[in-house]
Amino acid sequence: MIPGADDPSPRRIIHIDMDAFFASVEQRDNPALRGRPVAVGGSSQRGVVAAASYEARVFGVRSAMPSVTAARLCPDLIFVKSRFEVYRAVSQQIREIFADYTPLVEPLSLDEAYLDVTDHLPDGMTATAIAKQIRARIRQVTGLTASAGVSYNKFLAKLASDQNKPDGLCVITPDRGPEFVLKLPVGKFHGIGPATAAKMQAMGLHTGADLRAQSLEFLTRRFGKAGRYYWNISRGVDFRRVSPDRIRKSVGAENTFAADLMTLDQADQALEPLAAKVWTAVARHELQGRTVTIKAKFSDFQQVTRARSLGHPVASETELLTIARDLVRIVLPDPRGARLLGITLSGFDVPDDGPEQLDLFA
């Protein structure tokens, strides 16, 4: 049985994803930027794009791209300095809207979250109607647009929110879910990163249909514990619940870059949005961690980590970022270049049976 497809009362999950969030806030606050290609981040030769407006994305500009590459792709690109305190304030406004509809809200970062409205549907309302209301209220309160995906599990809801961006809505019903996944490229699957997608494609696994054709034994042999997850999602199955109050053993964020980072300045700027995502999650769950770990993956896919444990909890986002930047200097610069960087905060006072890590992909 496919959960959701055959269940007479499947879950009703909404995934809300703000449209080009950082860049859209900048365009909202500065009318001169509206309708123009904007990149949030450093404009120097060694800068990194933290976010790009849709006008910039037309030219191929993407987050985590070196600024010099972005400027070459889009000569009229306007660089603006990031203002994370403003983004966090807007994010809080959005979460207050979510709370009016359900207590089951699981933020993934400043600009996206899952909502489970299964047991919180007013008489006569559907999850789709609630998603429409939420998007309208976000626009009214913040002046920004959001895209929404509605489905019977988290995996499909997140996929759906990507389908009609920007300012779009997509619903994947239980009868459509398994078929929808069949045609999807594996690189579009949430939870399958660029390296895993490349490995799958080298094995001839290009779509959900290719994954579904493989046995569970084959996938677990090739991909370890993640193999079962891949087996499930290729069938439109995802057992994960929307969990707003899970206890974390660690909180981590990482990003794979469009072009390898070659300098410390590039790495420093790339770490800033990662530290912001980690600290937002830590603050929301009222956690205090003592150990900061950075992860770097080089162009040859070799990976290293470096950690520092303090005698006291990390006190602020600034301290977290400072430690991460100190640690990254142990491994960078490197002639291979860094294709991925990540920050994890751990050392929380939690039970041993708590989840291992909350991953916040940039």
ZAPAMI-644457 format. One record per residue (C-alpha): residue number from 0; x, y, z. Coordinates in Angstrom, 2 decimals. Example, Ala and Ser with C-alpha at 12.3 -4.5 7.8 and 13.67 -1.06 7.14 Angstrom:
@num=0 xx=12.30 yy=-4.50 zz=7.80
@num=1 xx=13.67 yy=-1.06 zz=7.14
This chain:
@num=0 xx=0.00 yy=0.00 zz=0.00
@num=1 xx=1.21 yy=3.50 zz=-0.77
@num=2 xx=0.58 yy=5.68 zz=2.30
@num=3 xx=-1.50 yy=8.64 zz=1.26
@num=4 xx=-2.55 yy=7.12 zz=-2.05
@num=5 xx=-4.73 yy=4.43 zz=-0.47
@num=6 xx=-5.27 yy=5.90 zz=2.99
@num=7 xx=-8.84 yy=7.28 zz=3.24
@num=8 xx=-7.58 yy=10.06 zz=5.53
@num=9 xx=-4.06 yy=11.06 zz=4.43
@num=10 xx=-2.10 yy=13.91 zz=6.03
@num=11 xx=-2.57 yy=17.41 zz=4.66
@num=12 xx=0.82 yy=19.07 zz=4.46
@num=13 xx=1.62 yy=22.56 zz=3.18
@num=14 xx=5.13 yy=23.70 zz=2.29
@num=15 xx=5.55 yy=27.47 zz=2.12
@num=16 xx=8.64 yy=28.83 zz=0.37
@num=17 xx=9.27 yy=32.55 zz=0.07
@num=18 xx=10.23 yy=33.73 zz=-3.41
@num=19 xx=13.88 yy=34.90 zz=-3.67
@num=20 xx=13.47 yy=35.95 zz=-0.05
@num=21 xx=16.58 yy=38.05 zz=0.73
@num=22 xx=16.57 yy=39.74 zz=-2.69
@num=23 xx=12.81 yy=40.34 zz=-2.55
@num=24 xx=13.13 yy=42.07 zz=0.83
@num=25 xx=15.76 yy=44.36 zz=-0.66
@num=26 xx=13.56 yy=45.16 zz=-3.66
@num=27 xx=10.61 yy=45.83 zz=-1.37
@num=28 xx=12.59 yy=48.24 zz=0.78
@num=29 xx=14.29 yy=50.03 zz=-2.12
@num=30 xx=11.91 yy=50.84 zz=-5.02
@num=31 xx=14.89 yy=51.61 zz=-7.27
@num=32 xx=15.75 yy=47.89 zz=-7.22
@num=33 xx=12.34 yy=46.63 zz=-8.32
@num=34 xx=12.33 yy=44.87 zz=-11.66
@num=35 xx=16.11 yy=44.92 zz=-11.79
@num=36 xx=18.67 yy=42.12 zz=-11.39
@num=37 xx=19.79 yy=42.11 zz=-7.75
@num=38 xx=22.32 yy=40.01 zz=-5.87
@num=39 xx=22.59 yy=40.03 zz=-2.10
@num=40 xx=26.22 yy=39.63 zz=-1.05
@num=41 xx=29.68 yy=40.99 zz=-1.63
@num=42 xx=30.57 yy=42.63 zz=-4.92
@num=43 xx=34.32 yy=42.27 zz=-4.56
@num=44 xx=36.48 yy=39.99 zz=-6.68
@num=45 xx=36.31 yy=37.46 zz=-3.84
@num=46 xx=32.65 yy=37.90 zz=-2.88
@num=47 xx=29.88 yy=35.30 zz=-2.99
@num=48 xx=26.22 yy=35.73 zz=-3.91
@num=49 xx=23.97 yy=34.96 zz=-0.92
@num=50 xx=20.73 yy=35.36 zz=-2.90
@num=51 xx=19.60 yy=36.47 zz=-6.35
@num=52 xx=16.39 yy=38.08 zz=-7.59
@num=53 xx=14.41 yy=36.40 zz=-10.34
@num=54 xx=15.54 yy=39.10 zz=-12.74
@num=55 xx=19.13 yy=38.02 zz=-12.03
@num=56 xx=18.33 yy=34.32 zz=-12.24
@num=57 xx=17.30 yy=34.77 zz=-15.88
@num=58 xx=21.00 yy=35.34 zz=-16.57
@num=59 xx=22.05 yy=32.24 zz=-14.63
@num=60 xx=22.98 yy=34.03 zz=-11.39
@num=61 xx=22.47 yy=31.75 zz=-8.38
@num=62 xx=23.14 yy=31.77 zz=-4.65
@num=63 xx=26.62 yy=30.62 zz=-3.57
@num=64 xx=28.06 yy=31.72 zz=-6.93
@num=65 xx=31.28 yy=33.77 zz=-6.82
@num=66 xx=30.41 yy=37.42 zz=-7.35
@num=67 xx=32.88 yy=37.79 zz=-10.19
@num=68 xx=31.10 yy=35.00 zz=-12.08
@num=69 xx=27.69 yy=36.56 zz=-11.39
@num=70 xx=28.87 yy=39.95 zz=-12.66
@num=71 xx=30.21 yy=38.34 zz=-15.81
@num=72 xx=26.89 yy=36.58 zz=-16.48
@num=73 xx=24.87 yy=39.73 zz=-15.79
@num=74 xx=26.83 yy=42.97 zz=-16.39
@num=75 xx=23.95 yy=45.08 zz=-15.02
@num=76 xx=23.75 yy=43.11 zz=-11.78
@num=77 xx=23.25 yy=45.27 zz=-8.68
@num=78 xx=24.97 yy=44.05 zz=-5.51
@num=79 xx=23.48 yy=44.95 zz=-2.13
@num=80 xx=24.83 yy=44.16 zz=1.30
@num=81 xx=22.96 yy=41.51 zz=3.28
@num=82 xx=20.81 yy=42.61 zz=6.25
@num=83 xx=20.12 yy=39.45 zz=8.21
@num=84 xx=18.49 yy=41.29 zz=11.10
@num=85 xx=15.80 yy=42.52 zz=8.68
@num=86 xx=15.33 yy=39.08 zz=7.10
@num=87 xx=14.91 yy=37.53 zz=10.55
@num=88 xx=12.29 yy=40.13 zz=11.51
@num=89 xx=10.28 yy=39.46 zz=8.36
@num=90 xx=10.61 yy=35.72 zz=8.93
@num=91 xx=9.10 yy=36.17 zz=12.39
@num=92 xx=6.13 yy=38.01 zz=10.88
@num=93 xx=5.55 yy=35.09 zz=8.54
@num=94 xx=5.75 yy=32.53 zz=11.34
@num=95 xx=3.15 yy=34.46 zz=13.31
@num=96 xx=0.83 yy=34.03 zz=10.33
@num=97 xx=1.50 yy=30.27 zz=10.27
@num=98 xx=0.64 yy=30.02 zz=13.97
@num=99 xx=-2.89 yy=31.27 zz=13.24
@num=100 xx=-3.57 yy=28.09 zz=11.26
@num=101 xx=-1.79 yy=25.25 zz=13.06
@num=102 xx=0.66 yy=24.65 zz=15.91
@num=103 xx=2.39 yy=22.05 zz=13.74
@num=104 xx=4.93 yy=24.27 zz=11.99
@num=105 xx=8.43 yy=23.04 zz=11.19
@num=106 xx=10.69 yy=25.82 zz=9.87
@num=107 xx=13.54 yy=24.71 zz=7.64
@num=108 xx=15.18 yy=28.13 zz=7.42
@num=109 xx=14.24 yy=31.80 zz=7.48
@num=110 xx=12.25 yy=31.50 zz=4.27
@num=111 xx=10.49 yy=28.12 zz=4.28
@num=112 xx=8.49 yy=25.83 zz=6.53
@num=113 xx=6.21 yy=22.81 zz=6.62
@num=114 xx=2.71 yy=23.07 zz=8.11
@num=115 xx=0.50 yy=20.11 zz=9.00
@num=116 xx=-3.13 yy=21.27 zz=8.90
@num=117 xx=-4.72 yy=17.79 zz=8.94
@num=118 xx=-6.37 yy=18.24 zz=12.33
@num=119 xx=-6.80 yy=21.99 zz=12.05
@num=120 xx=-9.13 yy=22.41 zz=9.08
@num=121 xx=-12.11 yy=24.70 zz=9.74
@num=122 xx=-15.44 yy=23.33 zz=8.56
@num=123 xx=-15.68 yy=23.44 zz=4.80
@num=124 xx=-12.05 yy=24.45 zz=4.24
@num=125 xx=-9.38 yy=22.46 zz=2.44
@num=126 xx=-5.63 yy=22.54 zz=2.83
@num=127 xx=-5.47 yy=24.21 zz=-0.58
@num=128 xx=-7.78 yy=26.98 zz=0.60
@num=129 xx=-5.62 yy=27.51 zz=3.68
@num=130 xx=-2.48 yy=27.70 zz=1.53
@num=131 xx=-4.16 yy=30.39 zz=-0.57
@num=132 xx=-5.11 yy=32.33 zz=2.55
@num=133 xx=-1.59 yy=32.12 zz=3.96
@num=134 xx=-0.05 yy=33.37 zz=0.73
@num=135 xx=-2.52 yy=36.28 zz=0.61
@num=136 xx=-1.80 yy=37.22 zz=4.22
@num=137 xx=1.97 yy=37.07 zz=3.69
@num=138 xx=1.59 yy=39.47 zz=0.77
@num=139 xx=-0.67 yy=41.77 zz=2.82
@num=140 xx=1.56 yy=41.83 zz=5.92
@num=141 xx=5.03 yy=41.80 zz=4.36
@num=142 xx=4.54 yy=42.94 zz=0.77
@num=143 xx=6.30 yy=39.77 zz=-0.40
@num=144 xx=5.19 yy=36.75 zz=-2.40
@num=145 xx=5.37 yy=33.11 zz=-1.38
@num=146 xx=4.89 yy=29.86 zz=-3.27
@num=147 xx=3.08 yy=26.92 zz=-1.72
@num=148 xx=2.94 yy=23.19 zz=-2.25
@num=149 xx=0.13 yy=21.05 zz=-0.87
@num=150 xx=0.25 yy=17.27 zz=-0.66
@num=151 xx=-0.16 yy=14.23 zz=1.58
@num=152 xx=3.46 yy=14.14 zz=2.77
@num=153 xx=6.44 yy=16.42 zz=3.28
@num=154 xx=8.48 yy=15.19 zz=0.32
@num=155 xx=5.73 yy=15.88 zz=-2.22
@num=156 xx=4.66 yy=19.15 zz=-0.59
@num=157 xx=8.19 yy=20.50 zz=-0.96
@num=158 xx=8.38 yy=19.33 zz=-4.57
@num=159 xx=5.04 yy=20.97 zz=-5.26
@num=160 xx=6.11 yy=24.38 zz=-3.93
@num=161 xx=8.86 yy=24.47 zz=-6.57
@num=162 xx=6.58 yy=23.78 zz=-9.53
@num=163 xx=5.00 yy=27.19 zz=-10.15
@num=164 xx=7.51 yy=29.65 zz=-8.71
@num=165 xx=7.39 yy=32.53 zz=-8.20
@num=166 xx=4.07 yy=33.39 zz=-6.52
@num=167 xx=2.58 yy=30.00 zz=-7.34
@num=168 xx=0.56 yy=27.17 zz=-5.88
@num=169 xx=0.69 yy=23.48 zz=-6.77
@num=170 xx=-1.34 yy=20.61 zz=-5.33
@num=171 xx=-0.24 yy=16.98 zz=-5.61
@num=172 xx=-3.15 yy=14.77 zz=-4.61
@num=173 xx=-2.74 yy=11.18 zz=-3.34
@num=174 xx=-3.80 yy=9.72 zz=-6.68
@num=175 xx=-1.21 yy=11.86 zz=-8.54
@num=176 xx=1.74 yy=11.48 zz=-6.17
@num=177 xx=3.31 yy=8.19 zz=-7.29
@num=178 xx=2.97 yy=9.08 zz=-10.98
@num=179 xx=4.32 yy=12.60 zz=-10.43
@num=180 xx=7.53 yy=11.20 zz=-8.97
@num=181 xx=8.08 yy=8.82 zz=-11.90
@num=182 xx=8.88 yy=11.59 zz=-14.36
@num=183 xx=10.99 yy=13.71 zz=-12.04
@num=184 xx=14.80 yy=13.93 zz=-12.54
@num=185 xx=16.64 yy=12.60 zz=-9.48
@num=186 xx=18.46 yy=15.93 zz=-9.16
@num=187 xx=15.11 yy=17.55 zz=-8.31
@num=188 xx=14.46 yy=15.21 zz=-5.37
@num=189 xx=14.78 yy=16.92 zz=-1.98
@num=190 xx=17.42 yy=14.97 zz=-0.08
@num=191 xx=19.42 yy=14.04 zz=-3.18
@num=192 xx=22.30 yy=16.50 zz=-3.50
@num=193 xx=24.47 yy=17.17 zz=-6.56
@num=194 xx=27.08 yy=14.53 zz=-5.68
@num=195 xx=24.49 yy=11.80 zz=-5.09
@num=196 xx=22.59 yy=12.81 zz=-8.22
@num=197 xx=25.80 yy=12.52 zz=-10.26
@num=198 xx=26.48 yy=9.09 zz=-8.76
@num=199 xx=22.96 yy=7.96 zz=-9.61
@num=200 xx=23.19 yy=9.26 zz=-13.15
@num=201 xx=26.48 yy=7.42 zz=-13.65
@num=202 xx=24.59 yy=4.27 zz=-12.66
@num=203 xx=21.85 yy=5.00 zz=-15.20
@num=204 xx=19.37 yy=6.26 zz=-12.60
@num=205 xx=18.04 yy=9.47 zz=-14.09
@num=206 xx=14.40 yy=9.67 zz=-12.98
@num=207 xx=12.02 yy=8.53 zz=-10.30
@num=208 xx=11.03 yy=5.68 zz=-12.60
@num=209 xx=14.64 yy=4.50 zz=-12.74
@num=210 xx=14.84 yy=4.55 zz=-8.94
@num=211 xx=11.55 yy=2.73 zz=-8.54
@num=212 xx=12.78 yy=-0.05 zz=-10.82
@num=213 xx=15.53 yy=-0.89 zz=-8.31
@num=214 xx=15.11 yy=-3.23 zz=-5.38
@num=215 xx=15.41 yy=-2.05 zz=-1.80
@num=216 xx=18.42 yy=-4.35 zz=-1.38
@num=217 xx=20.16 yy=-2.74 zz=-4.38
@num=218 xx=19.59 yy=0.81 zz=-3.13
@num=219 xx=20.70 yy=0.11 zz=0.44
@num=220 xx=23.81 yy=-1.66 zz=-0.83
@num=221 xx=24.75 yy=1.32 zz=-3.00
@num=222 xx=23.59 yy=4.18 zz=-0.77
@num=223 xx=23.54 yy=2.79 zz=2.77
@num=224 xx=20.73 yy=3.84 zz=5.11
@num=225 xx=19.64 yy=6.52 zz=2.65
@num=226 xx=18.70 yy=3.76 zz=0.21
@num=227 xx=15.45 yy=3.06 zz=2.03
@num=228 xx=14.52 yy=6.75 zz=1.85
@num=229 xx=15.20 yy=6.75 zz=-1.91
@num=230 xx=13.14 yy=3.58 zz=-2.31
@num=231 xx=10.22 yy=5.21 zz=-0.50
@num=232 xx=10.24 yy=8.59 zz=-2.22
@num=233 xx=10.43 yy=6.99 zz=-5.67
@num=234 xx=6.98 yy=5.62 zz=-4.79
@num=235 xx=5.66 yy=8.92 zz=-3.41
@num=236 xx=6.05 yy=7.64 zz=0.17
@num=237 xx=7.40 yy=9.74 zz=3.05
@num=238 xx=6.72 yy=8.76 zz=6.65
@num=239 xx=8.25 yy=11.87 zz=8.25
@num=240 xx=5.93 yy=13.96 zz=10.39
@num=241 xx=5.89 yy=17.71 zz=10.69
@num=242 xx=7.70 yy=18.05 zz=14.00
@num=243 xx=7.93 yy=21.55 zz=15.47
@num=244 xx=9.38 yy=20.57 zz=18.84
@num=245 xx=11.84 yy=17.76 zz=18.17
@num=246 xx=14.87 yy=17.75 zz=20.43
@num=247 xx=18.07 yy=18.14 zz=18.43
@num=248 xx=21.50 yy=16.73 zz=19.07
@num=249 xx=22.91 yy=19.15 zz=16.50
@num=250 xx=21.83 yy=21.79 zz=14.01
@num=251 xx=23.64 yy=22.08 zz=10.71
@num=252 xx=23.50 yy=24.00 zz=7.43
@num=253 xx=25.55 yy=23.45 zz=4.32
@num=254 xx=25.74 yy=24.61 zz=0.73
@num=255 xx=27.16 yy=23.18 zz=-2.48
@num=256 xx=28.49 yy=25.96 zz=-4.69
@num=257 xx=28.03 yy=26.53 zz=-8.40
@num=258 xx=31.77 yy=27.24 zz=-8.65
@num=259 xx=34.49 yy=26.12 zz=-6.25
@num=260 xx=35.56 yy=28.66 zz=-3.64
@num=261 xx=39.27 yy=29.38 zz=-3.97
@num=262 xx=39.89 yy=32.12 zz=-1.41
@num=263 xx=39.30 yy=32.78 zz=2.28
@num=264 xx=37.28 yy=35.89 zz=1.48
@num=265 xx=34.88 yy=33.79 zz=-0.58
@num=266 xx=34.63 yy=31.24 zz=2.22
@num=267 xx=34.03 yy=33.95 zz=4.83
@num=268 xx=31.10 yy=35.35 zz=2.88
@num=269 xx=29.69 yy=31.91 zz=2.12
@num=270 xx=29.68 yy=31.04 zz=5.83
@num=271 xx=27.57 yy=34.09 zz=6.76
@num=272 xx=24.16 yy=32.82 zz=5.52
@num=273 xx=24.94 yy=29.35 zz=6.88
@num=274 xx=25.61 yy=30.76 zz=10.35
@num=275 xx=22.37 yy=32.76 zz=10.12
@num=276 xx=20.34 yy=29.65 zz=9.29
@num=277 xx=21.90 yy=27.62 zz=12.09
@num=278 xx=21.44 yy=30.37 zz=14.66
@num=279 xx=17.81 yy=30.95 zz=13.67
@num=280 xx=17.03 yy=27.27 zz=14.24
@num=281 xx=18.98 yy=27.18 zz=17.52
@num=282 xx=17.20 yy=30.27 zz=18.84
@num=283 xx=13.79 yy=28.95 zz=17.87
@num=284 xx=14.33 yy=25.68 zz=19.74
@num=285 xx=15.96 yy=27.52 zz=22.67
@num=286 xx=19.08 yy=25.38 zz=22.42
@num=287 xx=22.58 yy=26.17 zz=23.64
@num=288 xx=25.52 yy=24.40 zz=22.03
@num=289 xx=29.19 yy=24.33 zz=22.90
@num=290 xx=30.75 yy=22.67 zz=19.83
@num=291 xx=31.12 yy=24.31 zz=16.42
@num=292 xx=32.07 yy=22.11 zz=13.47
@num=293 xx=32.83 yy=23.17 zz=9.91
@num=294 xx=32.79 yy=20.79 zz=6.98
@num=295 xx=34.59 yy=21.37 zz=3.70
@num=296 xx=34.32 yy=19.20 zz=0.61
@num=297 xx=36.91 yy=19.78 zz=-2.11
@num=298 xx=36.59 yy=19.57 zz=-5.87
@num=299 xx=37.87 yy=15.97 zz=-5.79
@num=300 xx=35.04 yy=15.14 zz=-3.30
@num=301 xx=37.45 yy=14.60 zz=-0.43
@num=302 xx=35.86 yy=15.89 zz=2.78
@num=303 xx=37.33 yy=17.23 zz=6.02
@num=304 xx=35.82 yy=18.52 zz=9.25
@num=305 xx=37.28 yy=20.65 zz=12.00
@num=306 xx=35.64 yy=21.36 zz=15.38
@num=307 xx=36.11 yy=23.53 zz=18.43
@num=308 xx=34.43 yy=22.92 zz=21.80
@num=309 xx=34.03 yy=25.79 zz=24.22
@num=310 xx=33.76 yy=25.83 zz=28.00
@num=311 xx=30.50 yy=27.74 zz=27.62
@num=312 xx=27.60 yy=27.75 zz=25.15
@num=313 xx=28.04 yy=29.79 zz=21.99
@num=314 xx=26.48 yy=33.11 zz=22.93
@num=315 xx=25.49 yy=34.67 zz=19.61
@num=316 xx=25.34 yy=34.32 zz=15.85
@num=317 xx=28.40 yy=36.58 zz=15.66
@num=318 xx=30.38 yy=34.24 zz=17.89
@num=319 xx=29.22 yy=31.22 zz=15.87
@num=320 xx=30.33 yy=32.86 zz=12.63
@num=321 xx=33.65 yy=33.98 zz=14.10
@num=322 xx=34.50 yy=30.45 zz=15.27
@num=323 xx=33.44 yy=28.97 zz=11.93
@num=324 xx=35.68 yy=31.42 zz=10.10
@num=325 xx=38.59 yy=30.57 zz=12.42
@num=326 xx=38.07 yy=26.87 zz=11.76
@num=327 xx=37.83 yy=27.24 zz=8.01
@num=328 xx=41.29 yy=28.78 zz=8.01
@num=329 xx=42.68 yy=25.43 zz=9.12
@num=330 xx=41.63 yy=23.81 zz=5.83
@num=331 xx=41.46 yy=26.71 zz=3.36
@num=332 xx=42.71 yy=27.99 zz=1.06
@num=333 xx=43.37 yy=24.75 zz=-0.79
@num=334 xx=44.42 yy=24.41 zz=-4.44
@num=335 xx=41.53 yy=22.00 zz=-5.02
@num=336 xx=38.93 yy=24.64 zz=-4.09
@num=337 xx=35.91 yy=24.06 zz=-1.83
@num=338 xx=32.77 yy=22.81 zz=-3.57
@num=339 xx=30.83 yy=22.62 zz=-0.28
@num=340 xx=30.95 yy=24.28 zz=3.13
@num=341 xx=28.86 yy=23.51 zz=6.19
@num=342 xx=28.46 yy=24.65 zz=9.79
@num=343 xx=27.10 yy=22.50 zz=12.63
@num=344 xx=26.43 yy=23.49 zz=16.23
@num=345 xx=26.23 yy=20.62 zz=18.72
@num=346 xx=26.99 yy=19.78 zz=22.33
@num=347 xx=23.40 yy=20.34 zz=23.47
@num=348 xx=22.06 yy=18.99 zz=26.74
@num=349 xx=19.59 yy=16.54 zz=25.19
@num=350 xx=18.66 yy=12.87 zz=25.70
@num=351 xx=20.71 yy=10.25 zz=23.90
@num=352 xx=17.74 yy=9.11 zz=21.84
@num=353 xx=17.13 yy=12.52 zz=20.22
@num=354 xx=17.46 yy=12.97 zz=16.45
@num=355 xx=21.04 yy=13.25 zz=15.32
@num=356 xx=20.87 yy=16.45 zz=13.27
@num=357 xx=18.58 yy=19.05 zz=11.80
@num=358 xx=19.93 yy=19.82 zz=8.33
@num=359 xx=19.22 yy=23.21 zz=6.83
@num=360 xx=20.36 yy=23.19 zz=3.22
@num=361 xx=21.15 yy=26.62 zz=1.87
